[in-house]
């Protein structure tokens, strides 16, 4: 927002002005009192945003499951996606995750999902230290989208974190895996279109859950939306003299 200034010019010709002394009390009316004014504290409303927005592309998927029968060798596999937090220094609270995927290959989901979420720092292009963890998550919702991929239904899964993950500006990885158990269908995380603003090309795979010994794959990204709020800015109390 920009203010507008206007200039007013007054031209006086042949007019005599009569000046009178202005009492000291009146002069004081043009200045701010030297006495401290009451302190003022203001909070700016939190801004709801997404720090990653990668829509599903219905072309591929990666198993990310603690009990993965279809992995080679069978056992476990974790997938992590990288992303950028950029808030001009304010910080971001990750509160909600939306995923797309399905259950291969008999199209039989478990009665209840059992999902783990870990957020890592970036360590030279692969997941590094864990900064936030939430385990045993039952999603807020798991809804069929009407899309069929690999002969199974595509699901949109919404996860609301119990405790927000507060992140300063930088690059991070989010690791997410289900636990369907061996001898059942395995959950796959569907590939997605790279977010050109906050996305980073590539994913990381691990043969363990939680992940370790990560391997970077630069040709794919997975479908995810990371929602939350920019941390509010607080204007501290101040006095006017």
Secondary structure, DSSP 8 states (H G I E B T S, - for coil): -------------S---------HHHHGGGS--SS------EE---EEEEEEEE-EEEEEEEE-EEEETTSSSSEEEEEEEEEEE-STTS-EEEEEEEEEEEEETT----SS--EEEEEEEEETTEEEEEEEEEEEE--SEEEEEEEEETTEEEEEEEEEEEEEEEE-SEEEEEEEEB---TTS-EEEEEEE---TTTEEEEEEEESSSS--S-EEETT--B-EEEEEEE---EE------
